[in-house]
Amino acid sequence: MTKSVGVHEAKTHLSRLLAEVEGGTEIAITRRGEEVARLVPSRPRSGKRTLGGDEGLFVVPENFDDPLPEDMQAALEGRGG
């Protein structure tokens, strides 16, 4: 079900409109009769997030903190040509 409201009503009654959206109603926000935005229920996150799930996919190389080669450093600083 979709309901249309003007911008002024949306600003004035945002909390009430959000409660309607939580109940499954889509709200079209209009300006001078033209739809400019839509409030829709958010989708629940899929699956449980696990800390460290990507462990081992990337290994920091030994030379990670070494200085960059001079030509690359110069290019990054805008000195290259």
Number of C-alpha atoms within 10 A of each C-alpha: 6 12 14 15 18 17 17 12 13 18 12 11 12 12 11 11 20 18 12 17 18 14 10 14 17 19 21 19 21 18 12 8 10 10 14 12 12 15 17 16 16 9 6 6 7 6 6 6 8 7 7 7 8 8 8 8 6 7 7 8 7 7 8 8 8 7 9 11 8 10 12 13 13 13 11 10 9 9 10 11 6
